[in-house]
Amino acid sequence: MKVPKETVRMYKLNSKEEVAIIGGFDIRRNDGVIATISFCQESI
């Protein structure tokens, strides 16, 4: 499922650091766990 670009989710990397994921795609497993995939495109 595609997530709107306005959606921002915060994920913990460890006990001290978090990362913001903007937009992306959600994949839901049968047990309910959700993974978010986000791509960064940079132009030179």
Summary of the structure (lengths in Angstrom):
residues: 44
radius of gyration: 12.2
end to end distance: 29.7
largest distance: 41.1
contacts: 67
relative contact order: 0.28
helix: 0%
strand: 43%
